[in-house]
Amino acid sequence: MIVVFDGQCLLCNGWVQFLLKHDKQGIFRFAAIQGEVGGKLLADAGLRIEDLQTMLLVDGQQSWQHTDAILRVLHALGWPWRLAGVARLIPAPLRDALYRVIACNRYQWFGKSEQCLMPDPAVAARFLD
């Protein structure tokens, strides 16, 4: 599975660091939207980099966005992260509305790097760009 994320967003980079720490099986690979692979995966999903307000999870020919992507990622991490699946009881439009509020304000609230952060050499092979 590939997590496509905003490499300049400090919240997004924190999410990637969380996944690297908790993904003991090495299930996830990563592609920044600013890279060639990330940009192609976005285009394949019908998304544009400009004003992007979602993380994208790609597994083969399928992709998920917003809270569906986050909940699938947490489910794949196993216990105790699967408990987050309880959030599926909240209708997706409500979950996703909150997600979009955070996404729209992510740079103001969490900060922005002028360039994509470089991965640690120990995990660099998991990054596609």
N, C-alpha and C positions, 0 to 999 in steps of 0.2 A: 504494500500500500504506500502511496506517495502523498505526503502532506505538502500542499502548495501554500506558501505563506509569504507575507510581506517582509522581506529581509531588512527593511529600514525601520520597521515598527518595533519598538522595544517590548511592548506587550507580546507581540507575535514571537519575537526572539526568546522571551521568557517561556512561552508555550513550547517552543522547540526544545529548550533546555530541560523543561519538565519531562517531555517525551523521551529525550535521550537518557535521562536518569531512570525513568520507570519502565522503559521498553526493554526488559531483560532479554527477550527473544530476538531483538533486532528486526521486528516486523516492519517498522516504518523507515522510509527513505524520505528525503526532503528536497524541495525545489523552491527557490525564491522566485517570486513573481518577476523580479528584475532580471532573472537569467533566461537563457534561451529555452531550456526545458520547461521551466515554470510558465513562461509566456505561451509556449505551444500548448501546454495542458489547459491553460485558461482559455485559449482560443478554441480548443477542441470541445470545451464545455460551454462555449457560447458566451464567455465572459471577457470583459476588457479590463486592462490594468487601470485605466483612468477611473477614478472614483470607486475603485473596488472596495466592497464592504463585506467581504466574506473570506473565510478560509476554505480551501477546496481540498477534499479528500478524493483520491483517485485509486480505484482498484480494478485493474483491467479496463474494460469498456464502461464501467459504471463510475459515477462520481456523485458526491454529496456536498452540500454547502451548509452554511450557518450552523444551527444547533444540531441538525442531523449529522453533520460531519463530526462535531465535537463528541456527541454521544456514541457514535460508531468507534471513534478513536479510543475513548475511555473504556468501552466494552471490550475492545481488542486487548487492552492492557491487563485485563483480568481483575481479580479481586484485590483490593476493595473498590477499585475504580468503577467496576460494573454497577455499583449501587447508584451511580449517577443516572442510570436508566430510568429511575423513578421520575425523572424530569419529563419523560415521555407522556406522563399523565396530564401535563400541561399542553394545551393545544399548540401545535407548531407555530401558527401565526403570532401567538402571544410570546412564545419563547424567542422566535426570530425577531420580533419587534425590539425586545430588550437587547438581543445580540447586535442589531443594527445601530442602536443608540451608542453602545460601547464602541462598535467599529467606526462610527462616524467621528467619535471623539478620541480615538485611541492615541493620536499624536499629541493632542493637547493634554490629556490625562497621564499618559505613560511616557511620552517622549518619542523622538525620532532621531535615528542616526543618519548622517549624510551619506553613508555607504553601508553596504551589507556587512554584517559581522562575519569574520572568518571563523570557520569551525575549528575546534581542537583537532590536531592531527590524528588523535586516536579514533575519532569518529568521522573524519573527512570523507571516507569512502561511502558513507550513507547520504552524502549530499550530491545531487545530480549535476549541479553547476559549480 
